[in-house]
Amino acid sequence: MKKALIVWGGWDGHEPEQVADIFAGVLREHRFDVEVSDTLEAYADAEKLLGLDLIVPVWTMGEISQELVNNVSAAVQAGTGLAGCHGGMCDSFRNNVDWQFMTGGQWVAHPGNDGVDYQVEIKQSSSPLVDGIEDFAVKTEQYYLHVDPAVEVLATTRFPVVDGPHRFNKAVDMPVVWTKRWGHGRVYYNSLGHHADIVALPTVKELMTRGMLWAADGKQRAMSQQGKDSSVGGFSYSGMGDSQYDA
């Protein structure tokens, strides 16, 4: 059985426990051995993380030690998948740029707050993650994010929809769903999921299911590289030493 770790907590407004329950149910339906934790100390055992197929963070607006971020980063670099949604993955730790670099983006605003009616447009591409999924409408927070230009964008939403200082710029297509690589690991993100009822919407749940399975499937490919690439299996990222202040 593939192994997954779901870690939930942080701001209660995102209903992290309920969202974690949905993700755990999905993964168990796909025959994963799932551990669910409500403490960031779940990231403390670096060797254990290296043995996982998937990590699913569901933690918003928290604080984390650099050591724990390094442990997650090392596991993903070695092939462990990383998948999450909304503020549970891309507004987890506002003071840690390494987490933001790894995940591919950081929330900065949701103009109009909750209850905005907007369209999610699927970007048909070489990725099978969106095969057969059509554009769809939602009524929830519309996330404005600062996004890594290296990501592969699978869905977008058009800004502006509501009034605000951002409307004086030209219209932009903001990524909603993306993938990226972090070392040998696969990273998947979906900005939808302000509450558990949004995560449970059929299309959103299907997108998250595909993303989690895709991220987890990368572990086997990474393992096949053992012996071919000296960076597999260790923490190799050292490009932001000034951010690794307590490593």
Buried (B, 14 or more C-beta within 10 A) or exposed (E): EBBBBBBBBBBEEBBBBBBBBBBBEBBEEBEBEBBBBBEBEBBEEBEBBBEBBBBBBBBBBBEBBBEBBBBBBBBBBBBBBBBBBBBBBBBBBBEBBBBBBBBBBBBEBBBBEEEBEBBBBBBEEEBEBBEEBEEBEBEBBBBBBEBBEEBBBBBBBBBBBBEEEEEEEEEEEBBBBBBBBBBBBBBBBBBBBBBBEBBBBEBBBBBBBBBBBBBBBBBEEBBEBEEEEEEBBEBBBEEEEEBBEEE
